[in-house]
C-alpha cells in the first residue's frame, strides 16, 4: 500500500508539472529548470515534441542511475519522467494568461507544487537532479552548487535563444519553483540524520539495502534508563529524507530521529 501511495503521488505530481509547463511556461517561451527546460527550448524552436525530447534527454541518465543510485529512488524517477513526458505530448499548449511575468510566477509555483509532491514520494523528476547526484560522487563540489550551476546554463541559453526578457522570466520561474519545493519538502540539499534505536543492526541493514549511503554506528546508553541504544548517523540528500524516516519507523516505531542541516560536507559523501 505504501508503494502504491508513492506511485500515485509521483503520477499526480508529474501531471501537475506538465500542466504548469503547457498552460503557463511554454506558451511564453519560459523555461523550467533542469533538462526539462532544455527539452522545452528545443521543443519550441524545432518541430520535435517537447515530451519526446524530455524522455530522450533523460533516458541515458535513467539507465546509468539504475546502477548508480538507490533502486526505489530511480524507480519513482523513471515513472515521473515517463508520465511527465507523456503528459507534455498529450496535453495541449494553451496560453492561460497573456502576461509573461504572471505565467513565470504561477507556472513556477505550480511546477514547484508538483515537484515537491514527487520529492515527498521519495522520487525526482530526473534531469539535472540525476546529473548532480552522479557528479557529486566523482567530485568535491556540493550537490546544491552543481544543480545551481546547471540551471544557470538554462537561464543563459534562454537569453540567447528567446531574448533576455524571456531569460529573466525563466529565472523568476526557477526561483519560484525552488521556493515552493522548499516549503513542501525541505530547504536543505544535504541533511544529517541521527537515529537512536534499540534495533541498531536491523535498522542499519534496512537502510543499507535501500539507500546508496554509508552509515556510521555508535554505541550509546540511555541517560535515564541506562539501557543500551545504537546511534546511527548518515548524511543524505533531500530526496531521500522521506524514505529514511519511513524505513526507521518501520523497523523501530520507538526510534528517536533527529534531522539537522548539513552546511558543508567533506570526505566521502557516498560511503561515509
C-alpha positions in Angstrom: 0.0 0.0 0.0 2.8 2.4 0.8 4.4 1.7 -2.6 1.1 2.3 -4.4 0.6 5.5 -2.4 4.1 6.8 -3.5 3.5 5.8 -7.1 0.1 7.6 -7.1 1.8 10.8 -5.7 4.5 10.6 -8.3 1.9 10.4 -11.1 -0.2 13.3 -9.7 2.9 15.4 -9.1 4.1 14.8 -12.7 0.7 15.7 -14.2 0.7 19.0 -12.2 4.2 19.8 -13.6 3.1 19.1 -17.2 0.0 21.3 -16.8 2.3 24.2 -15.5 4.6 23.8 -18.5 2.0 23.5 -21.2 -0.5 26.0 -19.9 1.8 28.7 -18.5 5.5 28.4 -19.3 5.8 27.1 -22.9 3.3 29.5 -24.4 5.5 32.4 -23.3 8.8 30.7 -24.2 9.7 30.5 -20.5 11.8 27.5 -19.4 11.8 25.4 -16.3 14.9 24.3 -14.5 16.8 21.1 -15.5 16.7 19.0 -18.6 13.0 19.7 -18.9 13.9 23.3 -19.6 16.3 22.3 -22.3 13.6 20.0 -23.8 11.2 22.9 -23.7 13.7 25.1 -25.5 14.3 22.7 -28.3 10.6 21.8 -28.4 9.7 25.5 -29.0 12.3 26.1 -31.8 12.1 22.8 -33.5 9.1 20.6 -34.7 10.1 17.8 -32.3 7.6 17.3 -29.4 8.7 18.6 -26.0 7.6 15.4 -24.3 9.6 13.2 -26.7 12.7 15.4 -26.2 12.3 15.3 -22.4 12.2 11.5 -22.5 15.1 11.2 -24.9 17.3 13.5 -22.8 16.6 11.7 -19.6 16.8 8.2 -20.9 20.6 7.7 -20.7 20.7 9.3 -17.2 17.9 6.9 -16.0 19.9 3.9 -17.4 23.0 5.0 -15.6 21.0 5.8 -12.4 19.7 2.2 -12.3 23.2 1.0 -11.4 24.5 4.1 -9.5 21.6 5.3 -7.4 19.0 3.8 -5.0 16.6 1.4 -6.6 13.4 2.9 -5.1 14.5 6.5 -5.9 15.3 5.7 -9.6 12.1 3.6 -10.0 10.0 6.5 -8.9 12.1 8.9 -11.0 11.5 6.7 -14.1 7.8 6.8 -13.5 7.9 10.5 -13.1 9.9 11.1 -16.3 7.6 8.8 -18.3 4.3 10.4 -17.0 5.7 13.9 -17.4 6.9 13.2 -21.0 3.6 11.6 -22.0 1.6 14.4 -20.4 3.6 17.1 -22.3 2.8 15.3 -25.5 -0.9 14.7 -24.7 -1.9 18.0 -23.1 -2.4 20.9 -25.5 -0.3 24.0 -25.2 -2.8 26.7 -24.1 -1.9 30.3 -23.1 -3.8 30.7 -19.8 -2.6 34.3 -19.4 -1.2 36.9 -21.7 1.1 38.4 -19.1 4.6 36.7 -19.2 5.5 37.6 -15.6 2.3 36.1 -14.3 3.0 33.0 -16.3 6.5 32.8 -15.0 5.4 33.3 -11.4 2.4 31.0 -11.3 4.0 28.5 -13.6 6.9 28.2 -11.3 4.7 27.9 -8.2 2.5 25.2 -9.7 5.5 23.3 -11.1 7.1 23.6 -7.6 4.0 22.0 -6.1 4.2 19.1 -8.5 8.0 18.6 -8.0 7.5 18.9 -4.2 4.9 16.1 -4.3 7.3 13.9 -6.3 10.0 14.6 -3.8 7.7 13.7 -0.9 7.2 10.3 -2.6 10.9 9.7 -2.5 11.5 10.3 -6.2 12.6 13.1 -8.5 11.7 14.4 -12.0 15.1 13.3 -13.4 17.3 15.6 -15.4 19.8 17.8 -13.6 19.0 16.1 -10.2 20.4 12.8 -11.5 23.4 14.6 -13.2 24.2 16.4 -10.0 24.0 13.3 -7.8 26.2 11.4 -10.2 28.8 14.2 -10.4 28.8 14.7 -6.7 30.0 11.1 -6.4 33.1 11.9 -8.5 33.9 15.4 -7.4 34.2 17.6 -4.3 31.6 20.1 -5.4 28.5 20.2 -3.2 25.3 18.9 -4.8 23.4 22.2 -4.4 26.2 24.1 -6.2 26.2 21.7 -9.1 22.4 22.0 -9.6 22.6 25.8 -9.4 25.4 25.9 -12.0 23.5 23.6 -14.3 20.3 25.7 -14.0 22.4 28.8 -14.8 23.1 27.3 -18.2 19.4 27.1 -18.8 18.9 30.7 -18.0 21.8 31.9 -20.2 20.6 29.7 -23.1 17.1 31.1 -22.8 18.6 34.6 -23.1 20.4 33.8 -26.3 17.6 31.9 -27.9 14.5 33.9 -26.8 15.9 37.2 -25.6 16.8 38.5 -22.2 13.3 39.3 -21.1 12.4 35.6 -21.5 15.6 34.8 -19.6 14.6 36.9 -16.7 11.2 35.3 -16.7 12.8 31.9 -16.7 14.9 33.0 -13.7 11.7 34.1 -11.9 10.1 30.7 -12.7 13.1 28.7 -11.5 13.3 30.8 -8.3 9.5 30.4 -7.6 9.8 26.7 -8.2 12.7 26.3 -5.8 11.0 28.3 -3.0 7.8 26.2 -3.3 9.8 22.9 -3.2 11.5 24.2 -0.1 8.1 24.8 1.6 6.7 21.5 0.7 9.8 19.3 1.2 12.9 20.8 2.8 15.1 23.7 2.1 18.4 21.9 2.7 20.1 19.9 0.0 22.1 17.8 2.4 20.8 16.6 5.8 22.4 14.8 8.7 20.1 12.1 10.2 20.8 10.7 13.6 18.7 7.6 14.6 18.8 6.3 18.2 17.3 2.9 18.4 17.2 -0.4 20.3 17.3 -2.2 16.9 20.5 -0.9 15.5 21.5 -3.9 13.3 18.1 -4.3 11.8 17.8 -0.5 11.1 21.3 -0.4 9.6 20.7 -3.4 7.3 17.4 -2.0 6.1 18.9 1.4 5.3 21.9 -0.1 3.5 19.7 -2.3 1.5 17.6 0.5 0.2 19.8 3.6 0.2 23.1 4.4 -1.6 24.6 6.0 1.6 27.1 5.0 4.2 26.1 4.8 7.9 28.2 5.3 11.0 27.2 3.2 14.0 28.0 4.2 17.6 27.1 2.6 20.9 25.1 4.6 23.4 23.3 4.3 26.7 20.1 6.0 27.9 20.9 8.6 30.5 17.7 7.9 32.5 17.1 4.2 31.9 20.7 3.1 31.4 19.5 0.8 28.6 21.8 0.1 25.6 21.0 2.0 22.4 22.6 2.1 19.0 23.2 5.5 17.4 23.2 5.6 13.6 24.3 8.6 11.7 24.2 9.3 7.9 24.2 12.2 5.6 21.6 12.2 2.8 20.1 14.3 0.1 16.7 15.9 0.5 15.2 13.3 -1.9 16.0 10.5 0.5 14.6 12.1 3.6 11.1 10.7 3.5 12.3 7.2 2.7 14.8 7.2 5.6 12.1 8.2 8.1 9.8 5.5 6.8 12.5 2.8 7.0 13.5 3.7 10.5 9.9 3.8 11.8 9.0 0.5 10.1 11.9 -1.2 11.9 11.6 0.5 15.2 8.4 2.6 15.8 10.0 3.9 19.0 13.2 5.1 17.4 14.3 8.7 18.1 15.2 10.5 14.8 17.0 13.9 14.7 17.3 15.7 11.3 19.6 18.6 11.0 21.0 20.9 8.3 24.5 19.9 6.9 26.1 23.2 6.0 29.0 21.6 4.3 30.2 18.0 3.9 33.9 16.9 3.4 35.2 13.5 2.8 33.5 10.5 1.1 29.8 11.6 0.9 28.9 8.3 -0.9 30.0 5.8 1.7 30.9 7.9 4.8 
